[in-house]
């Protein structure tokens, strides 16, 4: 019988959006300010203070073509895409035997290197899900728009990149978290 559990997928998306919105409110000053990117650090000028964060590149969105591209696909330093690679590996490890709506959606979202996102609502839902998956290791996701490209930076605590076990970066979603 149909075991796709569409309502549980909706609940998971709602949880991700609520957490993303709450976090964006908490870091609203940073999100409203301009980012200055240096090698391995992001600087924000807030209330006449410079705040340093570590960063990585999650991916970018081309507004003209409406295409999302994962950071792990970009020809840049691997150190700047560790978390996006962890998301890819997480998607590869998702169970394909007990397929349900959440796993189908997550596998599609996480394993395609480039895909079309037709509107900003869909893009925000995707970014919220990425944040939800990374929530234990990052502070927030910063969108930086330049021309027709929005580059999404993963912002972390300063000096947080001294992680010895990169496999532990992504939270392990339990069956309860995936509503399986």
N, C-alpha and C positions, 0 to 999 in steps of 0.2 A: 504494500500500500504506500501511498505518498508520505514520505517522511521528511519533507523539505523544511518544515518548521519556519514558515515565512514570518509569523508573528514574533518569533524569537530573534530573527534577524532584525526586524524593526526595533525591538527592544534594545538590542546591542547598539544599533546606530543611534538611538536616542540617548543611551548612556554615554556614548562617545561624544556626541554633540554637547551634552550637558557639561561634561568634564572639560572639553575644549573651550566652551564659552566661559566657564568659571575661571579657567587658567588665563584666558585672554583678558578678563576683567582684572585679575591679580597683576598682570604684567602690562596693563594698558599704557603706562608711561613709556615703557620700552617700545611697545608696538606703535605708538604715535610718533616716536622720534626717528631720526635718521640713523642708520647703521653705518659704521665705518669698519670695513673688513681689512684685516691685516693677516699675515700668515699665521694661521691657527688661533686668532683671537678676534672677537667682535667687540667693538667699542660703541657704547651708547652715551650720549651727553644728556644727562637728566638733572634738572635743578642745579646747573653749574658744576656738576660732578661727572667725571668719566667713570663709567662702570664697565669692567671687562668681563667677558664671558668666553668660554670655548664655543666653537661651532663646528658643524659639519653641514654638508649640502644634502638635503633630502631629495630634491629634484627641482624641475622647473616646468612652468606652464607657458606655452606659446599662445598668447591671446588671439593672434590672427588665425592660426590653424586649429586652435582649441585642442592642442595635443599636450598631454602630460608626459614627461620623460623622467624616469628615475635617475637619481644621482649615481647609482652604481653603473649606469650605462655611459656616463660622461667620461671623456678622456682626461681625467684630472688625477691628482695625487690620491692614492687609495686611502690614505689617512683621513681624507675629507669625506669619505663615503662609507665608513665602517658601519654606521647604524643603518643606512639604506641597504647595505649588503646583508646585515643581520635580518632585516625585514624580508629580503629575498629568500634567505635560508629558512626562515620561519615558514614562509609560504610553501617552500619545497617540502617541508616536513609535515605539512597538514595531511591528515588521514584521508585517503581517497576511497577507502572501503566503505566507511559509514557516512557517505556524502549526505549533507543537508544544505539548506539555503545559506547558512553562515559560512560553511567551509567552501562552497562553490563561489560565493561572492568574494571571500577573502583570497582564495587561490587566484581568481581572475584578476583581482585588484593588485595583488602583490607580485605576481609572476610575469605579467606583461610589461615589457621594458618601456613601451610607449603605447598610449591609447588616447582616444578622443574623449574629452569631457565637455559636453555641449554647453554647459552654463556654469556660472559661478556658484550656484547652490550645490550642484553636484561636486564641484571642486572642493567646496568647504566641507561637504560630507566626507569626501575622501581624506582630506587633511585631518579632520577630526578623528577618523579611524586610525590613521598613521600615528597621531598623537596618543590615542588610547593604547595602542600597542607598545609605544615607547615610554609611557607615562612615568615609569619608575627611574628612568635615566636622564630625562631631559626636563628643562624648565618650561620652554615654550617653543613654538615654531614661528619664525619671523618671515613674513612675505616681503620681498624687496622688488618693487616694480621699476624696470628701466626699459623705456621704449615699449615694445610689445611682449616683453618677457617678464614673468614673475618668477624670481628665484626664491625657493623656500629654504631657509636656513634653520637647522636644528640648533637651538641655543641651550647650552649646558653650563653648569657651574664652572667657574674659572679653575683650571688645573684638574678638571674631572676626567680628562682623557688619559690619565695615568691608570688605566684599567688593565689589570693583568689577565683577566679571564673574559675575553670579548664575547664568548658564548653566553655569558650571563647578562649581557646588556639588554636583550629583549626579554620582557617579562614572559614567563611561561603561562600562557592562558590555560587554565584548567577546563575540564569539561563543563563545570558550572559557569565559568566566565563566557564560554562559547554557547552556553545553553544547549548543549548536545544531549 
